């Protein structure tokens, strides 16, 4: 028996260990290196775009060394992740990159060597520049106009100088990278400048600000309808989205027929066709506007505007998704039968929605890991105390996958009402039935089991007024 164990041991060790990866970058990008003071036993590299996105996991040995082959066929941006930190990278098929880092000073120590070193050291330096010059959102937008512009311009200049330095050192650098980085710098600057007037006013509490006649002149030098930038440059997408919102608000301000939520949707349909010729941009913005409206406002009085939406966009996938969402929410309108559900309590008893017919029902769909959900708990407790003994029941349905964590919080917080759990998370039947894709979500059901609101007011909002207006809620 001892001989058998002795013979098999080397085989078992070989079978369970990770074999070394051959340094062959012909099929992609070979990345190796060392992570000092590692936060976990692996690092993740993400690369590619669209349907060709990949995520590659590299496991560290006991000394922090790793190696992996990222199998890509096209150059492009990606990310390196370790612990809760990440860093941008640029991958070119055929490159061999060595990465070293000390997690105690993640951004300051990350360094690259090898054939892909120059571009990735440029990206690391860019992040350091942004970090060193960064103010908080409030600090930046609370600045008076001239200091704000000076800060914005100095940041843009530093980032541009860093890019120009890299370009001069690497005259054969990827033109795709150079063009994308230049656009990111320009439209990142433009996005902040576009945001300044309204955001500054909100922070300092004024009604208006004098920007001077020349403030908006920079817009004439920018492309406002570029489909390539729209798909490849995040800051351009953010800038154009904000520009679209601002122009929509202007249209609403001067046309009373465009006020209200349906009016806002009509304004977006109108403005999109005025601002943009590129159909991909129109498709994207209008799809997201219609999706948001249905999810937050429902389908009431939407038929005419929905018809115009279908006639305006050309993306068939978007049309199908909106049609499916519309059909789902059509059955969640006021007066519709509330979809049934049943879930267990801490004690293991199964509770059904129908068990409470004859009472009003206020439902909180939440999770222990959800910060906004937890912030509502004190308000919910106060609401329950106010309506104790009245003709309403309060149900909380957690979508935590870890039942122990849920039970612990319910006990620690001494949470009242009917506490239920759906341990399948976002795949829970209640999420599907009520089109829930974000939490907290509150539902209000009447005494006949019909929906009053599938997106009811939060406990911290005006739900008290809504409940107070319900017939015979006092019992």
C-alpha positions as CSV (number, residue, x, y, z in Angstrom):
1,X,0.0,0.0,0.0
2,X,2.9,2.4,0.8
3,X,4.4,1.7,-2.6
4,X,1.1,2.5,-4.3
5,X,0.8,5.8,-2.6
6,X,4.4,6.6,-3.4
7,X,4.0,5.9,-7.1
8,X,0.7,7.9,-7.4
9,X,1.8,11.0,-5.5
10,X,3.8,12.6,-8.3
11,X,1.0,11.9,-10.7
12,X,-1.5,13.6,-8.4
13,X,0.7,16.6,-7.9
14,X,1.2,17.0,-11.6
15,X,-2.5,16.6,-12.3
16,X,-3.6,19.2,-9.8
17,X,-1.1,21.9,-10.5
18,X,-1.4,24.5,-13.2
19,X,1.0,23.7,-16.1
20,X,3.2,26.5,-17.2
21,X,1.9,28.4,-20.2
22,X,4.2,28.5,-23.1
23,X,5.5,32.0,-24.1
24,X,3.9,31.9,-27.5
25,X,2.1,35.2,-28.4
26,X,1.4,34.3,-32.0
27,X,-2.1,33.3,-31.0
28,X,-2.8,36.4,-28.9
29,X,-1.0,38.3,-26.2
30,X,1.3,36.6,-23.7
31,X,1.1,38.3,-20.3
32,X,3.3,37.3,-17.3
33,X,4.5,39.1,-14.2
34,X,4.5,39.3,-10.4
35,X,2.0,40.8,-8.0
36,X,3.5,41.8,-4.6
37,X,1.2,41.8,-1.6
38,X,-1.5,40.1,-3.6
39,X,-5.2,40.4,-2.6
40,X,-6.3,37.1,-4.0
41,X,-4.8,34.1,-5.8
42,X,-5.8,35.3,-9.3
43,X,-5.9,38.2,-11.7
44,X,-8.4,38.8,-14.5
45,X,-7.7,40.2,-18.0
46,X,-10.6,41.4,-20.1
47,X,-10.2,42.1,-23.8
48,X,-12.1,42.3,-27.0
49,X,-15.4,44.0,-27.8
50,X,-18.9,43.1,-28.8
51,X,-19.4,39.3,-29.4
52,X,-15.7,38.7,-29.2
53,X,-15.2,39.9,-25.6
54,X,-13.2,37.5,-23.5
55,X,-12.2,37.3,-19.8
56,X,-9.0,35.4,-19.0
57,X,-8.1,34.3,-15.4
58,X,-4.4,34.0,-14.5
59,X,-3.7,32.1,-11.2
60,X,-0.8,33.3,-9.0
61,X,1.7,30.9,-7.5
62,X,2.7,31.2,-3.8
63,X,5.3,33.9,-4.7
64,X,2.8,36.0,-6.7
65,X,4.0,35.0,-10.2
66,X,1.6,34.3,-13.0
67,X,1.4,33.9,-16.8
68,X,-1.4,33.6,-19.3
69,X,-2.1,33.7,-23.0
70,X,-5.0,36.1,-24.0
71,X,-6.3,34.7,-27.2
72,X,-7.3,37.7,-29.3
73,X,-7.0,38.4,-33.1
74,X,-7.5,42.2,-33.1
75,X,-5.9,45.1,-31.2
76,X,-8.0,46.8,-28.7
77,X,-8.5,48.2,-25.2
78,X,-8.9,45.9,-22.2
79,X,-8.5,45.8,-18.4
80,X,-6.4,44.1,-15.8
81,X,-8.2,43.4,-12.5
82,X,-6.9,42.3,-9.1
83,X,-8.8,42.5,-5.9
84,X,-11.0,45.6,-6.1
85,X,-8.5,47.5,-8.3
86,X,-8.2,47.7,-12.1
87,X,-6.0,49.3,-14.7
88,X,-6.6,50.0,-18.4
89,X,-4.5,48.1,-20.9
90,X,-4.1,47.9,-24.7
91,X,-3.5,44.5,-26.3
92,X,-1.9,43.9,-29.7
93,X,-1.8,40.3,-31.0
94,X,1.8,39.1,-31.0
95,X,2.8,41.2,-28.0
96,X,4.6,39.7,-24.9
97,X,4.1,41.8,-21.8
98,X,5.6,41.6,-18.3
99,X,3.6,43.3,-15.6
100,X,4.8,44.0,-12.1
101,X,2.9,45.7,-9.3
102,X,2.7,46.2,-5.5
103,X,-0.9,46.3,-4.4
104,X,0.0,48.6,-1.5
105,X,0.5,51.3,-4.1
106,X,-1.4,49.9,-7.0
107,X,-1.5,52.9,-9.4
108,X,2.0,54.2,-8.5
109,X,3.8,50.9,-8.9
110,X,2.2,49.3,-11.9
111,X,4.8,48.9,-14.7
112,X,5.2,47.0,-17.9
113,X,8.1,45.6,-19.9
114,X,8.3,43.7,-23.2
115,X,6.9,44.4,-26.7
116,X,3.7,45.9,-25.4
117,X,5.3,48.0,-22.6
118,X,5.2,51.5,-24.1
119,X,1.5,51.8,-24.7
120,X,0.5,50.3,-21.4
121,X,3.0,52.5,-19.5
122,X,1.4,55.4,-21.3
123,X,-2.1,54.3,-20.1
124,X,-0.8,53.8,-16.5
125,X,0.7,57.3,-16.6
126,X,-2.5,58.8,-17.9
127,X,-4.4,57.4,-15.0
128,X,-1.9,58.8,-12.5
129,X,-2.3,62.3,-14.1
130,X,-6.0,62.1,-13.8
131,X,-5.8,61.0,-10.2
132,X,-3.4,63.7,-9.2
133,X,-5.5,66.5,-10.8
134,X,-8.9,65.1,-9.9
135,X,-11.3,67.0,-7.6
136,X,-14.5,65.7,-6.2
137,X,-17.6,66.3,-8.3
138,X,-18.8,69.0,-5.9
139,X,-15.4,70.6,-5.6
140,X,-15.0,70.9,-9.4
141,X,-18.5,72.2,-10.2
142,X,-18.6,74.5,-7.2
143,X,-15.7,76.5,-8.7
144,X,-16.5,79.9,-10.2
145,X,-16.3,80.1,-13.9
146,X,-12.7,81.2,-14.5
147,X,-11.1,78.8,-12.0
148,X,-13.3,76.0,-13.4
149,X,-12.1,76.7,-16.9
150,X,-8.5,76.9,-15.8
151,X,-8.7,73.6,-14.0
152,X,-10.4,72.0,-17.0
153,X,-7.8,73.3,-19.5
154,X,-4.8,72.4,-17.4
155,X,-6.1,68.8,-17.0
156,X,-6.7,68.6,-20.8
157,X,-3.2,70.0,-21.5
158,X,-1.5,67.5,-19.2
159,X,-3.3,64.5,-20.7
160,X,-2.6,65.8,-24.2
161,X,1.1,66.3,-23.4
162,X,1.3,62.7,-22.1
163,X,-0.3,61.4,-25.4
164,X,2.0,63.5,-27.5
165,X,5.1,62.3,-25.6
166,X,4.0,58.7,-26.2
167,X,3.3,59.4,-29.9
168,X,6.8,61.0,-30.4
169,X,8.5,58.1,-28.8
170,X,6.5,55.5,-30.8
171,X,5.9,57.0,-34.3
172,X,4.6,53.6,-35.4
173,X,2.0,53.4,-32.6
174,X,-1.5,52.1,-33.3
175,X,-3.4,54.9,-35.1
176,X,-6.6,53.5,-33.6
177,X,-5.2,54.0,-30.1
178,X,-3.9,57.5,-30.9
179,X,-7.2,58.6,-32.4
180,X,-9.3,57.1,-29.6
181,X,-7.2,58.6,-26.8
182,X,-7.2,62.0,-28.5
183,X,-11.0,61.8,-28.7
184,X,-11.4,60.7,-25.1
185,X,-9.4,63.7,-23.9
186,X,-11.3,66.2,-26.1
187,X,-14.8,64.9,-25.3
188,X,-14.0,64.3,-21.6
189,X,-13.1,68.0,-21.4
190,X,-16.2,69.0,-23.5
191,X,-18.5,66.8,-21.3
192,X,-17.5,68.6,-18.1
193,X,-17.8,72.0,-19.8
194,X,-21.3,71.1,-21.1
195,X,-22.3,70.0,-17.6
196,X,-21.0,73.1,-15.8
197,X,-23.8,75.6,-16.0
198,X,-26.6,73.4,-14.6
199,X,-24.4,71.5,-12.1
200,X,-22.8,74.7,-10.8
201,X,-26.2,76.3,-10.2
202,X,-27.4,73.2,-8.3
203,X,-24.4,73.2,-6.0
204,X,-24.2,76.9,-5.2
205,X,-28.0,77.5,-5.0
206,X,-28.4,80.2,-7.6
207,X,-31.1,80.5,-10.2
208,X,-28.7,81.5,-13.1
209,X,-25.1,82.1,-14.0
210,X,-23.5,84.6,-16.4
211,X,-21.3,82.5,-18.8
212,X,-20.6,85.3,-21.3
213,X,-21.5,85.2,-25.0
214,X,-18.6,83.0,-26.0
215,X,-19.0,80.1,-23.6
216,X,-20.7,77.8,-26.1
217,X,-18.4,78.5,-29.0
218,X,-16.5,75.3,-28.4
219,X,-19.5,73.3,-29.6
220,X,-18.9,74.5,-33.2
221,X,-15.5,72.8,-33.2
222,X,-16.9,69.4,-32.1
223,X,-18.5,66.6,-34.1
224,X,-22.1,66.1,-32.9
225,X,-23.1,63.3,-35.2
226,X,-20.2,60.8,-35.5
227,X,-21.2,57.1,-35.5
228,X,-17.7,55.8,-35.1
229,X,-16.9,57.9,-32.1
230,X,-20.3,57.0,-30.7
231,X,-19.4,53.3,-30.8
232,X,-15.8,53.5,-29.7
233,X,-15.3,56.5,-27.4
234,X,-16.9,56.5,-24.0
235,X,-16.5,60.2,-23.3
236,X,-18.0,61.0,-26.7
237,X,-21.1,58.9,-25.8
238,X,-21.4,60.6,-22.4
239,X,-21.0,64.0,-24.0
240,X,-23.6,63.4,-26.7
241,X,-26.0,61.9,-24.2
242,X,-25.8,65.0,-22.1
243,X,-26.1,67.3,-25.1
244,X,-29.2,65.4,-26.1
245,X,-30.8,65.8,-22.7
246,X,-30.0,69.6,-22.6
247,X,-31.5,70.2,-26.0
248,X,-34.6,68.1,-25.0
249,X,-35.0,70.3,-21.9
250,X,-34.8,73.4,-24.0
251,X,-37.6,72.1,-26.3
252,X,-39.8,71.3,-23.3
253,X,-39.2,74.7,-21.7
254,X,-40.5,76.5,-24.8
255,X,-43.4,74.1,-25.7
256,X,-46.0,73.5,-23.1
257,X,-47.3,70.5,-25.2
258,X,-44.1,68.6,-24.4
259,X,-44.4,68.7,-20.6
260,X,-45.2,65.7,-18.5
261,X,-43.6,62.3,-19.0
262,X,-45.3,61.5,-22.3
263,X,-44.5,65.0,-23.4
264,X,-40.8,64.4,-22.6
265,X,-40.8,61.3,-24.7
266,X,-42.3,63.2,-27.6
267,X,-39.7,65.9,-27.2
268,X,-36.9,63.3,-27.4
269,X,-38.5,61.9,-30.6
270,X,-38.6,65.3,-32.1
271,X,-35.1,66.5,-31.0
272,X,-33.4,63.3,-32.0
273,X,-34.5,63.8,-35.6
274,X,-33.4,67.4,-35.5
275,X,-29.9,66.9,-34.0
276,X,-28.8,63.7,-35.6
277,X,-28.6,62.2,-39.1
278,X,-26.8,59.0,-38.0
279,X,-29.5,56.4,-37.5
280,X,-27.4,54.4,-35.0
281,X,-27.4,57.4,-32.7
282,X,-31.1,58.0,-33.1
283,X,-31.8,54.3,-32.5
284,X,-29.7,54.1,-29.3
285,X,-31.0,57.3,-27.6
286,X,-34.7,56.7,-28.5
287,X,-34.6,53.0,-27.4
288,X,-33.2,53.9,-24.0
289,X,-35.7,56.7,-23.6
290,X,-38.6,54.5,-24.4
291,X,-37.3,51.6,-22.2
292,X,-36.8,54.0,-19.3
293,X,-40.3,55.5,-19.7
294,X,-42.0,52.1,-19.7
295,X,-40.0,50.8,-16.8
296,X,-40.7,53.9,-14.6
297,X,-44.0,55.2,-15.9
298,X,-45.8,52.2,-17.4
299,X,-47.7,52.1,-20.6
300,X,-50.7,54.4,-20.0
301,X,-51.5,56.7,-22.9
302,X,-48.4,55.5,-24.7
303,X,-49.9,54.0,-27.9
304,X,-49.5,57.0,-30.2
305,X,-46.0,57.8,-29.1
306,X,-45.0,54.2,-29.3
307,X,-46.2,54.1,-32.9
308,X,-44.0,57.1,-33.7
309,X,-41.1,55.4,-32.0
310,X,-41.5,52.3,-34.2
311,X,-41.6,54.5,-37.3
312,X,-38.5,56.4,-36.3
313,X,-36.0,53.7,-35.3
314,X,-34.7,51.1,-37.7
315,X,-33.1,48.6,-35.3
316,X,-35.3,45.5,-35.3
317,X,-33.8,44.1,-32.1
318,X,-34.7,47.3,-30.3
319,X,-38.2,47.3,-31.6
320,X,-38.7,43.7,-30.5
321,X,-37.3,44.4,-27.0
322,X,-39.6,47.4,-26.6
323,X,-42.6,45.4,-27.8
324,X,-41.9,42.7,-25.2
325,X,-41.4,45.2,-22.4
326,X,-44.6,47.0,-23.4
327,X,-46.6,43.8,-23.3
328,X,-45.1,42.9,-19.9
329,X,-45.9,46.3,-18.4
330,X,-49.3,46.4,-20.0
331,X,-50.4,43.7,-17.6
332,X,-48.9,45.6,-14.6
333,X,-51.1,48.7,-15.0
334,X,-53.5,50.0,-12.3
335,X,-56.5,47.6,-12.0
336,X,-54.6,44.6,-13.5
337,X,-54.6,41.3,-11.5
338,X,-51.5,41.2,-9.4
339,X,-49.3,38.2,-10.4
340,X,-49.3,35.6,-7.6
341,X,-46.2,34.5,-5.8
342,X,-45.3,32.3,-2.8
343,X,-42.1,32.3,-0.7
344,X,-41.0,30.9,2.6
345,X,-40.6,32.7,5.9
346,X,-37.6,32.2,8.3
347,X,-39.6,29.5,10.0
348,X,-40.0,27.7,6.7
349,X,-43.8,28.3,6.3
350,X,-44.9,29.1,2.7
351,X,-46.8,32.4,2.3
352,X,-48.9,33.2,-0.7
353,X,-50.0,36.6,-2.0
354,X,-53.6,35.3,-2.0
355,X,-53.4,34.7,1.7
356,X,-53.9,38.5,2.3
357,X,-56.9,39.1,0.0
358,X,-59.3,41.5,1.7
359,X,-56.4,43.7,2.9
360,X,-54.2,46.3,1.1
361,X,-50.7,45.0,0.5
362,X,-47.5,47.0,0.4
363,X,-44.6,44.9,-0.9
364,X,-40.9,45.8,-0.6
365,X,-38.5,43.8,-2.9
366,X,-35.0,44.2,-1.5
367,X,-31.7,42.6,-0.6
368,X,-29.3,42.9,2.3
369,X,-26.4,43.9,-0.1
370,X,-28.5,46.8,-1.5
371,X,-27.5,50.1,0.0
372,X,-30.6,52.1,-1.1
373,X,-32.8,49.2,0.2
374,X,-31.2,49.4,3.6
375,X,-31.7,53.2,3.7
376,X,-35.4,52.7,3.3
377,X,-35.7,50.3,6.3
378,X,-36.1,53.0,9.1
379,X,-38.8,54.7,7.0
380,X,-40.5,51.4,6.4
381,X,-40.5,50.6,10.1
382,X,-42.0,54.0,10.9
383,X,-44.7,53.4,8.2
384,X,-45.5,50.0,9.8
385,X,-45.9,51.5,13.2
386,X,-48.2,54.2,11.8
387,X,-50.5,51.7,10.1
388,X,-50.3,48.9,12.8
389,X,-53.7,47.3,13.3
390,X,-55.2,48.8,10.1
391,X,-56.4,47.1,7.0
392,X,-53.0,46.7,5.4
393,X,-50.2,44.1,5.5
394,X,-46.5,44.8,4.8
395,X,-44.5,42.2,3.0
396,X,-40.8,42.2,2.4
397,X,-39.4,39.8,-0.2
398,X,-35.6,39.5,-0.2
399,X,-33.8,38.3,-3.3
400,X,-30.7,37.4,-1.3
401,X,-29.1,34.2,-2.5
402,X,-27.5,33.6,1.0
403,X,-30.4,32.8,3.3
404,X,-28.2,32.9,6.4
405,X,-27.1,36.5,5.8
406,X,-30.8,37.5,5.3
407,X,-31.9,35.7,8.5
408,X,-29.2,37.4,10.4
409,X,-30.2,40.9,9.3
410,X,-33.9,40.3,9.9
411,X,-33.0,39.2,13.4
412,X,-30.5,42.0,14.1
413,X,-32.8,44.8,12.8
414,X,-35.9,43.2,14.4
415,X,-37.7,43.7,11.1
416,X,-41.4,43.7,11.3
417,X,-44.1,42.7,8.8
418,X,-44.1,39.5,6.7
419,X,-40.5,38.6,5.9
420,X,-40.0,36.3,2.9
421,X,-37.0,35.2,0.8
422,X,-36.5,34.2,-2.9
423,X,-33.1,32.7,-2.9
424,X,-32.8,32.6,-6.7
425,X,-31.8,36.3,-6.8
426,X,-32.7,38.2,-10.0
427,X,-34.1,35.0,-11.4
428,X,-36.9,35.0,-8.8
429,X,-40.4,34.7,-10.2
430,X,-41.4,38.0,-8.5
431,X,-38.7,39.8,-10.5
432,X,-39.9,38.3,-13.7
433,X,-43.6,38.8,-13.0
434,X,-43.3,42.4,-12.0
435,X,-40.5,43.4,-14.4
436,X,-38.1,44.2,-11.6
437,X,-34.6,45.0,-12.7
438,X,-33.5,47.3,-9.9
439,X,-34.2,47.4,-6.2
440,X,-35.6,48.6,-3.9
441,X,-38.9,48.2,-5.7
442,X,-42.3,48.7,-4.0
443,X,-45.6,47.4,-5.0
444,X,-49.1,48.4,-3.8
445,X,-52.0,45.9,-4.2
446,X,-55.7,46.5,-3.4
447,X,-58.1,44.4,-1.3
448,X,-59.3,42.5,-4.4
449,X,-55.7,41.5,-5.4
450,X,-55.5,44.1,-8.1
451,X,-52.5,46.4,-8.8
452,X,-52.7,49.9,-7.5
453,X,-49.1,50.6,-8.5
454,X,-46.3,48.3,-9.7
455,X,-43.9,51.0,-8.9
456,X,-45.2,52.5,-5.7
457,X,-43.7,55.4,-3.8
458,X,-40.9,54.5,-1.4
459,X,-41.4,54.7,2.4
460,X,-39.1,57.7,2.4
461,X,-41.3,59.4,-0.3
462,X,-45.0,60.1,-0.5
463,X,-46.4,56.7,0.2
464,X,-48.0,57.9,3.4
465,X,-50.2,60.3,1.4
466,X,-51.1,57.5,-1.0
467,X,-52.0,55.1,1.8
468,X,-54.0,57.8,3.6
469,X,-56.2,58.2,0.6
470,X,-57.2,54.6,0.3
471,X,-60.8,53.6,1.1
472,X,-61.4,51.8,4.4
473,X,-57.7,51.4,5.1
474,X,-58.4,52.1,8.8
475,X,-60.5,48.9,8.9
